[in-house]
Amino acid sequence: MRFFSFVFLFIFSLNIAAQSPAVSNLFKEGTRAANAGQFEQALKSYKTALFAAENEYVTDAYRAQLRYNIGVCYFRTDRYELAANEFRSAILLKKDYARAHYALGMAESRRRNWKSASVSFQNVLQHDPTNGEAWFDLASTSLALNDLETAETAFARSIAFGSRDSALSHNNIGVILAVKGDLSAAEKAFETAIELSNDRLPEAKRNLVFIRSKRELVARDFQYAGRELGSSGV
């Protein structure tokens, strides 16, 4: 089961006005193409805009937006290393660019660079500690790193800060509790996960049946639940 959300919405913003009409028009062309799913065409426009910006007075914030959008196009065409490089370039231009930090975490997650992904999600949370979705993704990287203590805390905070998939977090906390031997608390967590999912979370249902059985409990028989990569949300 994949763990990571795509709740972080990759958008192609036009909210930064370019000082150069030529650069601005190229940016708009890229955005129109990207929103139409024409990512290769969008890449051409954004890269041309970035090249043109070298000879124009364009702010670092605007260059960061261009780098970010180029990175998104690479991400959407499954070129995750190139995407990660562009997101890093955007962050160098705008260190508090939370969206680029999050996107870098997503790209590094796709590359299974769990430590780097974890650092990126932590950077997001430094700027926005109430971001429930970032807490969920940090928890998921922590699971991949077998850091159960951090994962449990992060899943709990994702619930507290209103992650849209709190049911998954309850299930995953239940698995961690079961692994730690707290079966009573684990059972309650699975019950909550089932209730919040309107009885539609198969991992939680299976885990609850298993924990209530008389068989010897084996940690590997429990199932974490995760969101599908590629699902979007607002």
C-alpha positions in Angstrom: 0.0 0.0 0.0 1.3 3.4 -0.9 1.6 5.9 1.9 1.8 9.3 0.5 -0.9 11.8 -0.3 -1.1 14.2 -3.2 -3.2 16.5 -1.1 -0.5 19.1 -1.7 -2.0 20.7 -4.8 0.4 21.5 -7.6 -0.9 24.7 -9.0 0.4 27.1 -11.6 0.0 30.5 -10.0 -0.3 33.8 -11.9 -0.3 35.8 -8.7 3.2 37.3 -9.2 3.3 40.0 -11.8 6.5 39.9 -14.0 8.2 43.2 -14.8 8.7 42.0 -18.3 5.7 41.5 -20.6 7.6 38.9 -22.6 8.4 36.9 -19.5 4.9 37.3 -18.2 3.4 36.1 -21.5 5.6 33.0 -21.6 4.6 32.3 -18.0 0.9 32.5 -18.9 1.4 30.3 -22.0 3.1 27.7 -19.8 0.3 27.9 -17.3 -2.4 27.4 -19.9 -0.5 24.4 -21.3 0.1 22.9 -17.9 -3.5 23.3 -16.8 -4.5 21.5 -20.0 -2.2 18.6 -19.1 0.3 19.5 -21.9 3.4 19.4 -19.7 6.0 19.2 -22.4 4.7 22.3 -24.0 4.5 24.0 -20.6 8.1 23.1 -20.0 9.2 24.8 -23.2 7.3 28.0 -22.2 8.6 28.0 -18.6 12.2 27.3 -19.6 12.1 30.0 -22.3 10.6 32.4 -19.7 13.4 31.5 -17.3 16.0 32.1 -20.0 14.4 35.5 -20.9 14.3 36.4 -17.2 18.2 36.4 -17.1 18.2 39.5 -19.2 15.3 41.2 -17.5 14.7 42.7 -14.0 12.7 39.8 -12.5 12.5 39.2 -8.7 13.9 36.1 -7.1 10.3 35.3 -6.0 9.2 35.2 -9.6 12.2 33.1 -10.6 11.4 30.7 -7.8 7.8 30.4 -9.1 9.2 29.5 -12.6 11.5 26.9 -11.1 8.7 25.5 -9.1 6.4 25.2 -12.1 9.2 23.6 -14.1 9.6 21.1 -11.3 5.9 20.3 -11.3 6.0 19.6 -15.0 8.9 17.2 -14.5 7.0 15.6 -11.6 3.9 15.1 -13.6 5.9 13.4 -16.3 7.6 11.0 -13.8 11.0 12.7 -13.9 11.4 12.9 -10.2 15.2 13.6 -10.0 14.8 16.6 -12.4 11.8 17.7 -10.4 13.7 17.6 -7.1 16.5 19.6 -8.6 14.1 22.3 -9.7 12.3 22.4 -6.3 15.7 22.8 -4.6 16.5 25.7 -7.0 13.2 27.3 -6.1 14.0 27.0 -2.4 17.5 28.6 -2.9 15.7 31.6 -4.4 13.0 31.7 -1.7 14.0 29.8 1.5 10.6 30.0 3.1 8.8 28.6 0.0 6.6 26.1 1.8 5.0 24.8 -1.4 8.4 24.0 -2.9 9.5 22.3 0.3 6.4 20.1 0.2 6.9 19.3 -3.5 10.5 18.4 -2.8 9.3 16.0 -0.1 6.9 14.4 -2.6 9.6 14.1 -5.3 12.0 12.5 -2.8 9.3 10.2 -1.6 8.8 9.0 -5.2 12.6 8.3 -5.3 12.4 6.5 -2.0 14.8 9.0 -0.5 13.1 8.8 2.9 15.5 10.9 4.9 15.5 13.7 2.4 11.7 13.5 2.2 11.4 13.7 5.9 13.6 16.8 6.1 11.4 18.5 3.5 8.2 17.8 5.4 9.8 19.0 8.6 10.7 22.2 6.8 7.0 22.6 5.8 6.0 22.2 9.4 8.4 24.7 10.6 6.5 27.3 8.6 3.1 25.8 9.1 2.9 23.6 12.2 -0.8 23.0 11.9 -0.6 21.4 8.4 -2.3 18.1 9.0 -1.4 16.7 5.6 2.3 17.5 6.1 2.1 15.7 9.5 0.6 12.7 7.7 3.4 12.6 5.1 6.1 13.1 7.7 4.5 10.1 9.6 4.7 8.0 6.5 8.3 8.8 5.8 9.0 7.9 9.4 7.3 4.5 8.9 9.6 3.9 5.9 12.6 4.7 8.2 11.2 2.4 10.9 11.0 5.3 13.3 7.8 4.3 15.0 7.9 6.8 17.8 8.1 9.8 15.4 5.5 8.1 13.1 3.0 7.7 16.0 3.4 11.3 17.1 3.1 12.6 13.6 0.0 10.6 12.9 -1.5 11.8 16.1 -0.8 15.4 15.1 -2.2 14.8 11.6 -5.5 13.9 13.3 -5.4 16.8 15.7 -4.9 19.3 12.8 -7.6 17.9 10.7 -6.0 15.7 8.0 -8.6 14.6 5.5 -7.5 11.0 6.1 -7.7 10.8 9.9 -9.1 7.3 9.5 -5.8 6.1 8.0 -3.9 7.8 10.8 -6.0 6.0 13.5 -5.4 2.7 11.8 -1.7 3.2 11.5 -1.5 4.3 15.2 -3.3 1.1 16.0 -0.7 -1.0 14.2 2.1 0.8 16.0 0.4 0.3 19.3 -0.1 -3.4 18.5 3.6 -3.8 17.6 4.4 -2.2 21.0 2.1 -4.6 22.8 -0.7 -2.3 23.8 -3.4 -4.4 22.3 -6.4 -2.8 24.0 -5.4 0.7 22.7 -4.7 -0.7 19.3 -8.2 -2.3 19.2 -9.8 1.1 20.0 -7.7 2.7 17.3 -8.9 0.2 14.7 -12.5 0.7 15.8 -12.2 4.5 15.4 -10.6 4.1 12.0 -13.5 1.9 10.8 -16.0 4.4 12.2 -14.4 7.4 10.6 -14.1 5.6 7.2 -17.8 4.7 7.3 -16.8 1.0 7.4 -14.8 1.4 4.2 -11.2 0.9 5.3 -10.3 -2.7 4.6 -6.9 -2.6 6.5 -8.6 -1.5 9.7 -11.3 -4.1 9.4 -8.8 -6.8 8.8 -6.6 -5.6 11.7 -9.6 -5.5 14.1 -10.6 -9.1 13.2 -7.0 -10.2 13.6 -6.4 -8.5 17.0 -9.6 -10.0 18.3 -8.6 -13.5 17.2 -7.0 -16.0 19.5 -4.1 -16.6 17.2 -0.6 -15.6 18.2 -0.1 -11.9 17.2 2.6 -11.4 14.7 3.6 -7.8 13.8 3.9 -8.4 10.1 0.3 -9.6 9.9 -1.0 -6.1 10.6 -1.5 -3.7 7.7 -0.7 0.0 7.6 -3.1 2.1 5.5 -2.1 4.8 3.0 -3.4 7.2 0.4 -2.7 6.5 -3.2 -0.1 8.6 -4.9 -1.6 10.8 -7.5 -4.9 11.4 -5.8 -5.6 15.1 -5.7 -7.3 17.3 -3.2 -8.0 21.0 -2.5 
